């Protein structure tokens, strides 16, 4: 079993991530040592807030390979950030801090210290500032990865959107045969590598019932032809499927993954079915990157009621794969 360290970037300092991190540590004893990258000050403030009694093991990057790490303490690489209150409103004042945390993690991965990475949620509006559609694209750019995919993974059923955080008015023009092919190939490779199976992939149509009153029907002109081509190329793929019935119990049982044309077409049903029992895996990177499938959730800051299941699943997945 590969118990390489798991690198964890806490992300937005004003989020529920550290709360669920503390809860995940209590859930069970993990064999993979975890290295948290965040502000020592923020960590101390939140440990005091949530009454967490655990030692902090401050790490020096230059000495990482000499440490014999375990999870009896919180292994921390400190990135300075001067926030006075335990929680504040999310703003761009934390952008540089979050960027620095990511850069520390990326350096460790590029130097082959670890190939396992988890990041906490960030505010796309504040941190990405319209430069990237999401963290998936942000990380892919940092590693010059042109082909990538967002897989929301659950062992019973996973989903993948062809387009991610794209406004609906732009989706139609972004549906291309080449992109659909790339996503399906990445999904196929992921399941073959991690589970040694050829996944059963269902592909949703773009239009309601795969029909349209418009002259151009993307389902007939783009989606159906690429599915037929991929079938001949020995992918286990079918569709286009009507999105309003694909997730019914007797239909979804026929698939390991359902590929949708846009974000909420597949994210809404998967979260309805499994709630927090899903993780966000970026396919196509030269390492395994996972994030819990939730955002900063400012409305629940400090209330100690956030569900840690998605982070627990993320850590457990990295331990097994």
C-alpha positions in Angstrom: 0.0 0.0 0.0 1.3 3.5 -0.9 1.1 5.7 2.2 2.8 8.8 0.7 2.0 12.0 2.5 -1.2 13.7 1.6 -0.7 17.4 0.9 -3.7 19.5 2.0 -4.2 23.2 1.2 -6.9 24.6 3.5 -8.0 27.2 0.9 -10.2 30.1 1.8 -9.5 31.1 5.4 -13.1 32.1 6.0 -14.7 28.7 5.2 -15.8 25.6 7.0 -12.8 23.6 5.8 -10.8 23.6 9.0 -13.9 22.6 11.0 -14.4 19.6 8.8 -10.7 18.9 8.8 -10.8 18.7 12.6 -13.8 16.4 12.4 -12.1 14.2 9.8 -9.1 13.7 12.1 -11.4 12.5 14.9 -13.2 10.1 12.6 -10.5 7.5 12.3 -6.8 6.9 12.3 -5.4 7.4 8.8 -2.2 5.6 7.8 -1.1 8.3 5.3 0.5 11.3 7.1 -1.2 14.5 6.2 0.6 17.9 5.7 -1.7 20.9 6.1 -0.7 24.1 4.4 -2.3 27.2 5.9 -1.7 30.1 8.3 -0.6 29.1 11.8 -2.5 32.1 13.1 -5.8 31.0 11.4 -5.2 27.4 12.6 -4.8 28.5 16.2 -7.8 30.8 16.1 -10.0 28.1 14.8 -8.6 25.4 17.1 -9.5 27.7 20.0 -13.0 28.4 18.5 -13.8 24.7 18.1 -11.9 23.6 21.3 -9.5 21.4 19.5 -6.7 20.0 21.7 -4.0 18.7 19.4 -0.4 19.6 19.0 0.9 21.4 16.0 4.1 20.1 14.4 5.6 23.0 12.5 7.5 21.7 9.5 10.4 23.3 7.6 10.2 22.6 3.8 13.9 22.1 3.5 13.8 19.3 6.1 10.6 17.5 4.9 12.3 14.3 3.8 14.0 13.9 7.2 10.7 13.9 9.2 9.1 10.7 10.3 5.5 11.9 10.0 2.3 10.6 11.5 -1.0 12.2 12.4 -0.7 12.3 16.2 0.0 16.0 15.7 -1.2 18.4 12.9 1.7 18.6 10.5 1.8 22.2 9.4 3.6 24.2 6.8 2.9 27.8 7.9 2.0 30.4 5.3 1.7 33.8 6.9 -1.7 35.6 6.9 -2.6 38.3 9.3 -6.3 38.0 10.1 -7.4 39.3 13.4 -10.7 37.6 13.8 -11.4 33.9 13.6 -13.8 34.6 10.7 -14.3 37.5 8.4 -16.2 38.2 5.2 -14.7 36.6 2.1 -12.8 39.2 0.1 -9.8 39.5 -2.2 -7.6 40.3 0.7 -6.8 36.6 1.1 -6.0 36.1 -2.6 -2.2 36.4 -2.2 -2.3 34.1 0.8 -4.3 31.4 -1.0 -2.0 31.7 -4.0 1.1 31.2 -1.8 -0.5 28.1 -0.2 -1.1 26.6 -3.6 2.4 27.4 -4.8 4.0 25.6 -1.8 1.9 22.5 -2.5 2.7 22.6 -6.3 6.4 22.8 -5.5 6.2 19.8 -3.3 4.4 17.9 -6.0 6.7 19.0 -8.8 9.7 17.9 -6.6 8.0 14.5 -6.3 7.6 14.7 -2.5 4.1 13.5 -3.0 1.5 12.8 -5.7 -1.5 13.1 -3.5 -3.3 16.5 -3.1 -6.4 17.8 -1.5 -7.5 21.4 -1.5 -10.2 23.1 0.5 -12.8 25.3 -1.1 -12.1 28.8 -2.4 -14.3 31.6 -3.6 -14.3 31.5 -7.3 -15.6 35.1 -7.5 -12.8 36.5 -5.3 -9.8 34.2 -5.9 -10.2 33.3 -9.6 -11.5 36.7 -10.5 -13.0 35.5 -13.9 -9.5 34.3 -15.0 -10.5 30.6 -14.7 -13.8 28.8 -14.7 -12.9 26.9 -11.6 -10.1 25.4 -9.5 -10.0 22.4 -11.9 -8.8 24.8 -14.7 -6.6 26.8 -12.4 -4.6 23.7 -11.3 -4.5 22.2 -14.8 -3.0 25.5 -16.2 -0.3 25.4 -13.5 0.8 21.9 -14.7 0.4 22.7 -18.4 -2.4 20.1 -18.6 -4.6 20.8 -21.7 -6.9 17.8 -21.3 -8.7 17.6 -18.0 -12.0 16.7 -16.6 -14.0 17.2 -13.4 -15.2 13.8 -12.1 -17.7 13.9 -9.1 -17.0 10.4 -7.9 -19.1 8.0 -5.9 -18.5 4.3 -6.0 -22.1 3.7 -7.0 -22.4 6.4 -9.7 -20.1 9.2 -10.8 -20.8 12.2 -13.1 -18.7 14.4 -15.3 -19.7 17.7 -17.0 -18.4 18.4 -20.4 -18.4 22.2 -19.6 -17.8 23.2 -16.0 -18.7 26.6 -14.5 -19.8 28.1 -17.7 -22.9 30.4 -18.1 -25.7 28.5 -19.8 -25.8 30.9 -22.8 -22.3 29.7 -23.8 -22.8 26.0 -23.3 -24.2 25.1 -26.8 -21.2 26.6 -28.7 -18.8 24.7 -26.4 -20.2 21.3 -27.1 -17.7 19.8 -29.5 -17.0 16.2 -30.6 -13.3 16.5 -29.7 -14.1 17.7 -26.1 -16.6 14.9 -25.5 -14.0 12.4 -26.8 -11.4 13.8 -24.5 -13.6 13.6 -21.4 -14.7 10.0 -22.1 -11.1 8.9 -22.8 -9.9 10.5 -19.4 -12.8 8.7 -17.6 -11.9 5.4 -19.3 -8.3 5.7 -18.3 -9.1 6.7 -14.7 -11.3 3.6 -14.1 -8.9 1.3 -15.9 -6.0 2.6 -13.7 -7.8 2.7 -10.4 -10.3 -0.1 -10.6 -9.2 -2.2 -13.6 -12.6 -1.9 -15.3 -13.9 -0.5 -18.5 -16.6 1.9 -17.2 -20.1 2.0 -18.5 -20.6 5.6 -19.6 -23.9 7.1 -20.3 -23.9 10.4 -22.2 -26.7 12.9 -21.8 -28.2 15.0 -24.6 -28.1 18.8 -24.4 -31.7 19.5 -25.3 -34.9 18.4 -23.4 -35.7 14.9 -24.5 -32.8 15.3 -27.0 -35.1 17.3 -29.2 -35.2 20.9 -30.2 -37.4 23.3 -32.3 -34.2 25.0 -33.5 -32.8 24.2 -36.9 -29.6 22.8 -35.4 -29.9 19.9 -33.0 -26.6 19.3 -31.1 -27.8 15.9 -30.0 -28.2 14.7 -33.6 -25.3 16.6 -35.2 -22.6 16.4 -32.5 -23.4 14.0 -29.6 -24.8 11.0 -31.4 -22.1 10.8 -34.1 -19.2 11.0 -31.5 -20.9 8.3 -29.4 -21.3 6.0 -32.4 -17.6 6.6 -33.3 -16.5 5.9 -29.7 -18.5 2.7 -29.6 -16.6 1.5 -32.7 -13.4 2.4 -30.8 -14.4 0.0 -28.1 -15.5 2.4 -25.4 -18.5 1.2 -23.4 -20.6 4.3 -24.1 -24.2 4.9 -24.9 -26.6 7.8 -25.6 -27.6 10.5 -26.1 -29.9 10.0 -23.1 -32.7 12.2 -22.0 -31.5 14.0 -18.9 -34.8 14.0 -17.2 -35.0 10.2 -16.9 -31.3 9.1 -17.0 -31.0 9.3 -13.2 -34.1 7.2 -12.4 -33.1 4.1 -10.4 -33.6 1.5 -13.1 -31.7 3.7 -15.6 -28.7 4.8 -13.6 -27.9 1.3 -12.4 -26.7 0.6 -16.0 -23.8 3.1 -15.7 -20.7 3.8 -13.7 -20.5 7.3 -15.0 -23.0 9.7 -16.5 -21.4 12.5 -18.7 -23.5 15.6 -19.0 -23.2 18.7 -21.2 -23.2 21.3 -18.4 -22.5 21.7 -14.7 -25.9 21.5 -13.1 -27.3 18.9 -15.5 -25.2 16.3 -13.6 -24.2 18.0 -10.3 -27.8 18.6 -9.2 -28.9 14.9 -9.4 -25.6 13.5 -8.0 -25.9 15.8 -4.9 -29.5 15.0 -4.5 -28.7 11.2 -4.6 -25.6 11.2 -2.4 -25.4 14.6 -0.7 -21.9 14.7 0.9 -20.9 11.2 -0.2 -19.0 12.3 -3.2 -15.6 13.8 -4.0 -14.3 16.0 -6.8 -11.4 14.4 -8.7 -9.5 16.2 -11.4 -8.7 13.8 -14.3 -5.7 14.4 -16.5 -3.2 15.7 -14.0 0.2 14.0 -13.3 -0.9 13.5 -9.7 -4.2 12.8 -7.9 -6.0 16.0 -6.9 -9.3 15.8 -4.9 -11.4 18.4 -3.3 -14.4 17.9 -1.0 -17.6 18.4 -3.0 -18.7 21.7 -1.3 -17.9 25.4 -1.2 -16.8 27.7 1.6 -20.3 27.8 3.0 -20.0 31.1 4.9 -23.6 30.9 6.2 -22.5 28.0 8.6 -19.1 29.5 9.7 -18.4 28.7 13.3 -21.6 26.8 14.0 -19.8 23.4 14.2 -22.5 21.6 12.2 -20.8 21.1 8.8 -20.7 17.5 7.5 -17.1 16.2 7.1 -18.1 13.1 5.0 -16.8 14.4 1.7 -13.3 15.1 3.1 -13.2 11.8 4.9 -14.0 10.1 1.6 -11.3 12.1 -0.1 -8.6 11.1 2.4 -9.8 7.5 2.3 -9.7 7.4 -1.5 -6.1 8.7 -1.6 -5.1 6.0 0.9 -6.4 3.2 -1.2 -5.2 4.5 -4.6 
